Amino acid sequence: MRRWPLGVGFCCLGLRRMAEMAATAAPPAAPGVVVLLRHGEREDYMAEKVGGQGAEWIRGSPRPWDPKLAPHGRRQALAAAQRLRQVLDFFGLPPASRIFTSPLVRCVETADFVAQQFEVPSLCVEDDLAESINECWMRQWAVPGANSDWGGPPSARVKSDRSLDPSKLRGPAVDLELLRPEALQGTRSLLHTAEELKSMGWQVDLEYRASNSLHDKGYLWGSFEVHQGIVQRMTDLVRHKVAQHPGETLVFVSHGGPTKYTLEHLSGQSSRGMGGMTAISVLRPPVPPEAPWEVLLSNDASHGEAFAFGEETKI
């Protein structure tokens, strides 16, 4: 009988064992799928569209920065949920299994339609999905004469001069006594907690622990969040959740600017769709992870066009 040198024998046995392990090992988990979804049409936008009543709506609302969906905004959200199922089926992707939402009610409402469509029992609230806490947003609702227009009403509109520091005031000065007090109190007063949303009747997962809180970031009137910070918090959250839940389809319900910025930052390309309320983007994470993400659907809101009223807010 031929005798192999000891080292060769161990080498052959080692290679054979490695081959057997490779044959029986589970394949690496797929990287998963990310869905970015903008909320539906808002009550305050509708008030301004119908007879220019935005300012009256703002004055009469206890939380003018946090409007609910308008009736046809809810129809848009239902259409978006149904469209998302069709898109995932078309690409042979798994159904949505986890839904993360901004704490602002218009997003929670929109997310609830998706949860019902995919039978996801509860929503995960993430401050990182909130609207941009910047001057343009606060001038929608906090300044005298605010009428829900992004950047403020004509009498108090923010300047577009990009040489000015975006974390400080760029628009006309406002008497602080005439400003909505919540703008001076900051995000702690502006964003609901998961517990508060649960008490309002929303199916929120109270055992879920959010990745980050904006309550202690110090964003308030005169000390605004900047663009880079918005992009960072959004993309960090998406990457973190994809790593936590490989192979799953994760839905992130947020706002027009944040969803578009995230799409463009992750993919390295400009948004191809026209956007609009309930715009959907579907992305596949890359392998290796440092490569650009694959875009399967880009900022597409065609499913909601039948329910649009007046001029849509595109982004």
Buried (B, 14 or more C-beta within 10 A) or exposed (E): EEEEEEEEEEEEEEEEEEEEEEEEEEEEEBBBBBBBBBBBBBBBBBBBBEEEBBBEBBEEBEBBBBBBBBBBBBBBBBBBBBBBBEBBEEEEBEBBBBBBBBBBBBBBBBBBBBBEBBEBEBBBBBBBBBBBBBBBBBBBBBBBBBBBBBBBBEEBBBEEEEEEEBBEBBBEEBEEEEBBEBBEEBBBBBBBBBEEBBEEEBBBBEEBEBBBBBBEBEBBBBEBBBEEBBBBBBBEBBBEBBEEBEEBBBBBBBBBBBBBBBBBBBBEEEBBBBBBBBBBBBBBBBEEEEEEBBBBBBBBBEBBEEBBBEEBBBB
